Structure formats: structure tokens, C-alpha cells
């Protein structure tokens, strides 16, 4: 079953919920998701980034990057854990666990006061969305797109995260968690 099919099935079960579009990550009311896909994304197929194309051990994983130096990383949803694998380390959080969502914040040099100085002021801005999986350890998964926050608790704004996924992969993770009953849908 494709991500678009999964999204349509979940939208049918939760018509009042705000769900992420599987193609553009926009928040769309469940009852309008099918028509949104038909009108806005006519002829589009499930994006390849939504499909896990890597592996961690034997578990399919999505490719992303660590924010530090843009190093490659992979994220997998194993049967009983969320697993993050980078070049140097592997970390996991057992499922079920506490999940929160929120906004990632980034900064750039202030164009008005910028210059070649070391202590140049910067401007902060909302850069996207995150999911935080918390247990004895935590994994924060970010996406540089506004995405539906669904029915999970809102956490504080974050300036650091463990892995950044393309929006299609981020939405695929959300739908996988919904399918497993680990991520609530706010009706």
C-alpha cells in the first residue's frame, strides 16, 4: 500500500482531524484530503523519499542527515523501537514511548547589522516541525516544512535535533506511527 493510499484510509477514519498531505505536508482536514490530493496533486504518485530506501540491520529506514556538518543518517521504526543510525553511533528509543511535537527554530545573520564581524547579530525564524521520541534516551526528528502536529502534546521550540528528514519521509513516519496506534489523531 502506498503512502497516498494509507493517508486516504486514515483520513476516511478521521474526517475531522487535521492530517498532513502525503505529497506536500500541508495540514488538510481529513474529509478534504482525497479532494486535495486529486485537485492539487493530480497525477502525482507517492514520492520516492517517502519509501524507506536504506536499512538499519534488517529494518527498512529513511535517509536523512545529521544537522552537524550534514552527515548522512538513517531512521527506522523497528517493531519495538525508533532507531537512529549515523556514521559514528547508533541510538534507539523503545516503543511505545512519550512523543511530542513542536517547532524547530533556526537563525541566520541579520542583514541590516551583518558584516564581517564575529559577533554578528542573528535573526531567529521558524524553520519547520519536529517529533521527539522520549524514553531513557531521546531522538528528535526534524523536517524543514510546516506539518500537522496531530494529537500529540506540544513541546518547546527546539534549536537542535538529531536527524533531519525530507518532508515526504517525515510525513511517512507520521503515518506509520498512526497506523501502529503510537501517534494520536486529534478528531
VMD Tcl script that draws the C-alpha trace (Angstrom):
set ca {
  {0.00 0.00 0.00}
  {1.40 3.42 -0.95}
  {1.67 6.39 1.38}
  {-1.15 8.13 -0.51}
  {-3.41 5.08 -0.02}
  {-2.53 4.95 3.69}
  {-3.26 8.68 4.07}
  {-6.62 8.30 2.34}
  {-7.57 5.35 4.54}
  {-6.65 7.20 7.75}
  {-8.41 10.37 6.55}
  {-11.58 8.37 5.97}
  {-11.42 7.08 9.57}
  {-10.72 10.57 10.97}
  {-12.69 13.08 8.84}
  {-12.47 15.91 11.42}
  {-8.71 15.56 12.02}
  {-6.02 17.82 10.59}
  {-3.69 15.44 8.71}
  {-0.53 16.04 6.69}
  {-0.88 15.74 2.93}
  {1.37 12.84 1.89}
  {2.64 14.85 -1.08}
  {3.19 18.39 0.25}
  {2.89 18.03 4.07}
  {0.23 20.77 4.26}
  {-2.33 20.32 7.02}
  {-5.64 19.26 5.49}
  {-8.86 18.26 7.19}
  {-9.40 14.50 6.84}
  {-12.68 14.87 4.95}
  {-10.91 17.10 2.39}
  {-7.70 15.11 1.94}
  {-8.85 12.98 -1.00}
  {-10.11 16.02 -2.94}
  {-6.93 17.98 -2.03}
  {-4.77 15.19 -3.48}
  {-6.95 14.98 -6.62}
  {-7.11 18.74 -7.26}
  {-3.69 19.96 -6.13}
  {-1.57 16.90 -6.96}
  {-3.41 15.49 -9.99}
  {-1.48 12.58 -11.43}
  {1.18 12.65 -8.72}
  {2.47 9.37 -7.31}
  {3.80 8.64 -3.84}
  {7.15 10.40 -3.53}
  {10.18 8.10 -3.52}
  {11.55 9.83 -0.39}
  {8.50 8.51 1.48}
  {9.67 4.92 0.97}
  {12.39 3.59 3.25}
  {15.35 3.10 0.87}
  {18.05 2.18 3.37}
  {18.37 -0.34 6.19}
  {19.50 -0.42 9.78}
  {20.44 -4.02 10.30}
  {17.44 -5.66 8.56}
  {14.87 -2.92 9.23}
  {13.90 -0.55 6.37}
  {15.00 3.02 7.13}
  {14.51 6.53 5.79}
  {17.56 8.55 4.79}
  {18.20 11.95 6.27}
  {21.15 13.87 7.67}
  {22.54 14.90 10.98}
  {22.45 18.65 11.37}
  {26.08 18.72 12.44}
  {28.12 19.01 9.21}
  {25.21 17.48 7.23}
  {26.44 13.94 7.87}
  {24.21 11.18 6.49}
  {21.96 9.33 8.90}
  {19.09 6.83 8.84}
  {15.92 6.48 10.88}
  {13.98 3.24 11.25}
  {10.80 2.23 13.01}
  {11.59 -1.27 14.18}
  {8.91 -3.47 15.72}
  {9.63 -2.18 19.24}
  {11.92 0.85 18.85}
  {12.78 4.00 16.94}
  {16.37 3.59 15.76}
  {18.76 6.33 14.64}
  {21.99 5.37 12.91}
  {24.69 7.82 11.94}
  {28.24 7.30 10.77}
  {29.65 7.06 14.28}
  {26.82 5.94 16.53}
  {23.52 4.12 16.85}
  {20.79 5.13 19.30}
  {17.32 3.80 19.96}
  {14.20 4.60 21.98}
  {11.87 1.77 22.92}
  {8.28 1.92 21.70}
  {5.76 2.80 22.96}
  {7.23 5.99 24.34}
  {6.32 9.60 25.01}
  {6.01 11.53 21.73}
  {5.79 15.30 21.46}
  {5.79 17.66 18.53}
  {6.76 21.28 18.08}
  {8.58 23.85 16.01}
  {12.25 23.87 15.06}
  {13.92 27.27 15.13}
  {16.96 28.25 13.09}
  {18.86 31.52 12.69}
  {20.69 33.47 10.02}
  {22.85 36.58 10.16}
  {20.92 39.83 10.43}
  {21.10 41.52 7.01}
  {20.80 45.01 8.50}
  {23.54 44.67 11.10}
  {25.56 41.98 9.32}
  {29.16 42.36 8.45}
  {32.41 40.52 8.67}
  {32.46 40.64 12.45}
  {32.47 37.52 14.61}
  {29.66 38.65 16.89}
  {27.18 39.48 14.14}
  {23.59 39.60 15.41}
  {21.30 36.93 14.04}
  {17.60 36.62 13.32}
  {15.70 33.54 14.50}
  {12.86 32.07 12.45}
  {10.52 29.08 12.50}
  {12.17 26.50 10.25}
  {9.82 23.53 10.43}
  {8.46 20.81 12.68}
  {9.82 18.06 14.91}
  {8.79 14.82 16.58}
  {10.56 13.95 19.84}
  {10.65 10.33 21.00}
  {11.48 10.21 24.71}
  {12.49 7.34 26.96}
  {15.68 6.94 28.95}
  {17.23 8.47 25.81}
  {15.61 10.68 23.21}
  {15.60 11.08 19.45}
  {14.41 14.32 17.84}
  {13.38 14.06 14.18}
  {13.02 17.34 12.29}
  {11.57 18.40 8.95}
  {12.01 21.78 7.29}
  {8.35 22.06 6.45}
  {5.29 23.01 8.42}
  {3.49 19.74 9.08}
  {0.40 18.75 11.01}
  {1.03 18.43 14.75}
  {-1.73 15.84 15.09}
  {-2.96 14.97 18.57}
  {0.30 14.78 20.49}
  {1.46 17.20 23.18}
  {3.22 20.36 22.04}
  {6.77 20.76 23.23}
  {9.01 23.81 23.36}
  {10.67 25.29 20.30}
  {13.94 23.48 19.54}
  {17.18 24.71 18.04}
  {18.85 21.26 17.98}
  {17.70 17.93 16.62}
  {19.22 14.54 15.84}
  {18.14 13.89 12.26}
  {16.50 15.97 9.55}
  {14.28 14.12 7.09}
  {12.84 15.25 3.76}
  {9.21 16.25 4.24}
  {7.91 13.18 2.40}
  {9.83 10.85 4.72}
  {8.73 12.84 7.78}
  {5.07 12.50 6.77}
  {5.60 8.78 6.06}
  {6.96 8.36 9.62}
  {3.88 10.14 10.99}
  {1.51 7.86 9.06}
  {3.45 4.75 10.12}
  {3.14 5.83 13.76}
  {-0.61 6.49 13.30}
  {-1.03 3.03 11.73}
  {0.69 1.43 14.72}
  {-1.51 3.36 17.17}
  {1.51 5.22 18.59}
  {0.62 8.69 17.32}
  {-2.78 10.11 18.20}
  {-5.02 11.78 15.67}
  {-6.93 14.73 17.12}
  {-10.53 14.49 15.85}
}
mol new
graphics top color blue
foreach p $ca { graphics top sphere $p radius 0.5 }
foreach p [lrange $ca 0 end-1] q [lrange $ca 1 end] { graphics top cylinder $p $q radius 0.2 }
display resetview
